[in-house]
Amino acid sequence: MTTLDLDILFMIMELQAHDCGNDLLSMMRTCHLLRNVGVKYLLDREVTLWDNRKVLSFACFMLSRPKERFPLLRRSLCIECQMDRFSEVAGDALVRIFQRISHLRHLALLNAGAILASNLLLADAIASLTCLESLEIVIGVGDPPGPLSNTTFSEHVIKFMHAKLESVSLRLNRYSDTPPDDSTIDEIMLLLSHSASTLKYFECDYFSPRVYPIVFPRMRELTLRLQEPYIIPYVAAFPNLSRLVVRGPTAMIDDVALSSDLYELREVNLHGLEDMEERWTRLKYVSGRLEYLYVLALDAQVKTLFIDASFLWNDWTIALLPDVLADTRPTHLEMRVSSQVFKAGSSFLGRFQRHSAAQLIQVLDLDIEVELMGSDPVWDGFFMDIITCVQAFVGLRAFYLQIDVRCQLHHLPIRPGTSQGELCSLERSLRQWDGTRFAGQTKQMFPALERIFVQVSAFKLREVELLNVDLLENVQT
């Protein structure tokens, strides 16, 4: 009897699973060989359980041949509780599952408080796993009350985890009426001390860390939503960080209405960094909203800086830009700018011209959202105004410009004898734009420029309909 290589069988099942899951199940019922290969294939994908029936069905399947099937559960197990808690029988089944798991690398608990409250033995069963490399916990906080609001079980899992984790994601899902200082996890550095020598990625929401004599030397990527805008504990704990993403909203910053208050928060970080005499020397990528990065006062030269300025609209918040550039001194700058900011005038992009850090930038990736309420602008003048604003970038080698236009796209009716309608007004105005002339003028302004890319996208209001027009690509003169 001729047998197919397992790789070929996996390819066949990949195609069948992509086209129709029922076809895959039919194949598995054909013979023992296909059934065994199918079981291995299914368990090597992300397994997701979200209700009592799914939990009990999976438990029955796995426990019927535990020695054969549990070693195949390797990649990912995601459990999501969409109710107050699982039933008592389902909770018992989960305990039996986790007591036998031996090779699982990634575990996700969504609405962890409800999951762990289903059985008091469940937290210990999960913490006893030694095979995990990655742990994701999402805790529901706020209304409705009950186990969703309880972080105690989740803290227990993290604190007593036997595995040395490489990746941890700890997020708190909050409701709008929940106080910002409620249900925080303050001792996260201590809770993760068991993985101090292995942790590489950490994502966290709403906790107030303190400085502890615990160092995570292999930690490289940090994604955080600041409960308190203080950077010192992170610099002390993660000295070799290479990637930092700061997310919002942050209550202490979002509630600030005056620039003087932001300045006071920034001063705390500036003085703290001076006192500890430590810096992130390996930081390569930083991303966040402009006001958040201003408050953090990062004194670290980075390769790529992404600034989200789409929330800003007044002059005093725009004025934060030079300090952020001075803090990070990037060679690659990416910015997202809202139409309100751009309409504030040249004061926004003109800020670049008043700081020497602009001379270090070699790559500029600018995304500007413009709202057109009347007639289309004169595109020649529009693009040249942008170039003039950033003319201080004397070392610019690559310029990527994305214009997101919000307007009504009015297409004329289809003409008799044709299959397509007339060009919309935006398309017609772009057709009249002299891209070759623009490229020549840009090259004269930036002698070192090697690449320029301009793209205009239009969004039809109340519909997700994109119109992409590539104007220039790989222009060299």
N, C-alpha and C positions, 0 to 999 in steps of 0.2 A: 504493500500500500504506500503510495506517495504522500508525503506530508509536507505542508508548506512551512517555510521559515516563520518564526513568531513575528518578525518585523513586518512581513508581508500581511499576515493576519491582522496585525495592528493597523496597518494602512487601510485595509478593507473596512475594518470596523470604524476607523476614523471617518471614512467617507459615508458609511451607513448612518453613523450617529449624527453627522452633520446634516444629512438629507432628511432622515426620519428615524426617530428613536425607536419606533415600533419595529422597523426593519431589523435593527440591531437585536432587539429582544427575540425576534423570530429566528435569527441566526443562532442565538444562544440556545434555543430550544431544539435545534437540529441534531446536535450530537454532543458527546462529552467534551471533545476537543474544543469546539467553538464555545461551549459554555464556560469551560475553565479559562480560556483566553479572554472571553467577554467579561468575566468577573474581574480578572486582573486589569483589563482596560478600564472598566467603570470605577474601580477603587483607586486607580492612578490619576483620576481627575478630582476636581473639588466636589466633595460630598456635602450637600446642604440639607439640613433638617429644620423644619419650621413649624410643625404641629405635632400633636400626640400621635396621630396615625403614622406620620413619617418616622418618628422616633421608634415606635413599636415595630414597624415593618423592618426598619434597618437593623434593630437589635435582634429580631428573629432571624434575619438573613445572616448576620455576622456570627451569632452564637450557635447556629446550627453546625458550623464547621470552623470553630474558633482558631485552631492551630493552623489551618490552611489560609484563612481569610484575613485575620488581623495583621499579619506581616505585610499584606498587600496594601493596607491603608497607610499610605506614605505621604502623599502630597499635601492635602488640605481637608480639614473638617470644619464646616461652618454651621453653627447652631444658632437659630434665631427664634426667640419666644415672642409671639405676637399676642400673648394673653397675660393675665395676672401671674400665672405660673403654669408649668406643665402639670398634668395629672399625676397622682401618686404612683400609678403603674409606670407611666412614662419616665418619671424621675428615677424610679428604681432601675429601669432599663438603661438609663444613661450612666448610672453608677457602674453597672455591670460592664457596659461598653468601655468606660475609661479605665476600669481595673484591668482590662485585657489589652489595651492599646500598647504597642511596643515599638512602632517605627514611624509614627506620625510626626511630620516636620512643622506644620502650621495649624494652629487652632484659632478660630474666631468665635467669640461669644457675643452675640448682639442682643442687647437688653440683658446684660449679665446678671443683674440683681434678680430678675424674674427666673432666669434659668437656674441659678444657684440656690434659690429659695425653694425649688421643687423638691429637693432632698438634702438634708443636712450633711450627708456624707459626700455630696458631690464636689464641694470645694476641695476637700482633702484628696479625693480621687484624682482630680485634675492636677493639683499641686504635686502629686506623687509621680507624675510623668517625668521620665528622664530623657526622652527622645526629642522633645520639642526644641525647635530652633527659633520659631516665630510665634508670638502671642498677640492677638488683637482682642481687646475688650472694649465694648461700648456699653456705658451705663446710662440708663434713662433717669433723669433727675427732674423733679417737679410734679406737675399734675398729670396723670392721676397719682395719688399717693400709694404707698404700699411697698412691696419689695423692689419695684423699679427705682425707688429713691434711695435705696440702701447701698452704700459703697463698701460696707463691712466685709461681705463675702468676697468681693473682688480684691480688696486689699489683702485678705487672707490668702487667696490664690497666688498673688504676686509675691508676698512675703515668704511663703513657705514652698515656693516652686523649687523642685529638685533639679530641673534642667537648667543648664547654663544657656541663656537665650542670646541670640544674635540680633533679634528685631522685636521691638515692643511697641504696640500702638494702644494708647489708653485715652479714650475719648468719653466725654460726658455730654449726652444729648440733653439740652436744656430747653425748657419751655419759657415763653416770653415773660411770664409773671414770676419767674424764679429769681430771687435776689442773687446778684452776681457773686457774692461771697459765700454762698451756701453750698454745702456738699463738696468742698474741695478736698484734694488728697495732698496733704502738705509734706509728708515724709517720703516722697517718691524715691529720693536718692537712697535712703536707707532700705526701702522695700526692694530695690533692684541691686543691692550690694552683692547678692549671690552671683550676679552676671557681670560684675565689674570688669572681669578680664576678657569677656567675650562680646559684649554688647556693641553693635555697629550702627544700628538705626533706632531712633526713638521718636515717637510722635505722641504728643501729650496735649491735653486740654485742661485749663482751669485748675492749676495747682500752684501753690506758693512755695517754691523750694527754698531751702536754707543752705548755707555753705557748710559742708561736712568734709572731713578728711578722707573722702572716698573719691578715687579717680578712675575714670573709665578710659583707659589709654587707647582702645581700639575703636572708640566711638567716632563715626565719620559724618552721619547725617542726622540733623535735628529739625523736626517740624513741630512748632509749638504755637499755641494760642495763649497769649500771656494773661494770667490773672492779675499779676502785678508787673509793671514794666521795668524789671530789674534784671540786668544781664549777668551780674557778678557770679551767682551760683552756677550758671551754665559754663562760664569760662573756667571756673575752678574745677568743675567735675569733668568737663569734656575738652581737655587742652588741645587735642589733635583734630578738632572738628574741621571738616572740609566743605560742608554744605549746610546752610541755615535758611529755613523758610519760616517766616513769621506771619501768622494768619490772624484775622480779626473776626468779629469785633472784640476789642479790649475795652472793658468798661471804664477803667481809670483814664484811658486816653480819649475814648469816644465822648465822654462826658465833659471833657475839657473844652471850654469855649474861648479861651484867650491864649495867645502865644506865650505870655509870661508863665502860665501854668505848665505848658509843655517844656519851657526852658528850665523850670525848677526840677521837673522829672529827669530831664537830660543831665542836669548838674549832678544828681545823685549817682548816676552811672559813671560820669566823667571822674568824679572824685574817688569812687570805688575802684575803678581801674587803675588810677594813679597809686592808690594805697596798696593794692595787691601786686602791682608790678608784673602782671601777666597779661598776655595778649593771645589772640588766635593767629598764629603765624602760618597755618596751613589752610586757612579758609579760602576757598576758590569760588564759591557761588553763594550769593545772598539774595533773597527775594522777600518783598513785603510792601505794605503801604508806606507812603512817604513819611507820614507823621510817626509811625511806629519805629521806623529805622532812625529817624531823628532822635527820638527819645532814648533808644538803646545806645547811641553814641559809640558805635563799633569803631575801634581804632585798629583796623586790619585791612591791608591791601588785598583786594580780591580780583579775580580774573573777570567774573561776570556779575553784574548787579542788575536785578530786575526791580523796577520801581512801579508800583501801581498808584498812579495819581488820578485815577478816574473818579475818586470821591471828592476831590478838592475843587473849590470854586472861588475862593477869595485870595486876596493878595498876601495876607500874612502867613497863610499855610503854604502858599507857593514859595515864599521866601525861605522855607526850610531846605530847599534843594541844594544850595551851595555847601551847607554843612554836611549833608549826607554824602555828597561827592568827595568832600575833603576827608571824611571818616574812612571811606572805603577805597578811594582812588582806583576805580575799575579801568580796565582796558576795553571791555565789552559792556556797553550800556544798553539795556532794554527798558523801554518805558511804555506804559499804557496811559493815555491821556483822554479825558472826557471832553465832550464838546463845550461844556461850561468853562473848563480850564482854558481851552484853546481860545475861546471868545474873550477871555480876560485880557487878551492882547499879548504883545511881545514880552510882557513882564515875566511870563512863564519860561519860555525857552530862552529868553534873553538873559536869564539868570546864569546860564552856562558861561556867558562871555565875561563874567566878573569873577571867575575863579580859575586858578592855574590847573586844577584837577582836570579841567576840560581838555587840556593839551595831551593828557595821557590816553584819551579814548581813541581807539583804533577802529572799533566796530560800533555802529549805532543802529539799533533796531527800534524804530519809533512807530507806535500804533496810535493813531488819532481818530477819535470818533467825532464826526461833524454832522450836525442836524440841519438839513436844508428845508426851510419853510416856504421859500419863494422860488425865484428863478435860480438856475444852476450858476455857480460862481465862474469867473474867468480862470480856468485852471492854470494857465501860464503864470499869472500873478500869484495864485494861491500857492503853488509849489515853490516858487522862488522866494516867497515870504518865509516859508519853512526853512529853506536852505540858508537864508540870511540870518535867521535866528540862531543857527548852530554853526556859524562860520568860525567860531572860536576853536572848533575841533580841527586844528591845523594838521594833526597827524592821522586824520580819518582815512582808512583804507577800504572800508566797506560800509555801505549805507543801505538799510532796508527800511522802506517806508510803506506802511499799511494805512490806508484811509478807509474807515468804515463810515459810509454815508447813510444816514437815516432820512429817507424821503419817500414820497409816493412815486412809483414807477408807472407812468402812464403810457401804455402801449396803444398805438393806433390800430384800428380794425385790420383784419387780413384783407389784402387786396385781391381782387379777382385774378385767377390764374397763378397765384403764388400760394405756397404752403406755410409761410411764416408772416407774422405781422411786421410792421415797421419798427425800427429801433426806438426805444424809449428815449425821453429827453436827455437823461443822464448819459446814455450810450452815445447819443449824437454829439453832446458837448465834449465827451472824452475823445471822440474821433477827430475833433478839431484841435486837440492839444498837440503841440509840436514837441514830441519826445526827444527827437534828435537835437534840437536846439537846447532843450533843458539839460541833456547829458553833457553837451559841450560846455555850457555855463558852469555846471557843477564841477566838471573836471578842472576848469580854470580856477575855481575857488578852492578846491582841494587837490593839489598836485599829486599827492600820494594815492589818490583814490583808484582802486583796482576793480571794484564791483559796485554796481548800483542796481537795486531792484525796487520797483514801485508797483503797488497793486491797489486797486480800488474795488471795494466790495459795497454793494448796495443792499439794504434790507427793506423789503416791502412791509410797511406798517401793518400790524395785526396778523401777519403771516410770516412764517419762516421760509422765505424764498430768497436765495442768494444769487447775485449777479457778480461774477468775478471777471475782471478785465486785466490781463497782464499787459502792462505798458512798456516796461523796460526789463531786460534781463541780460546779464553778462555784457554790459556796455563797457568797452575799453577803447580809449583813444590815445 
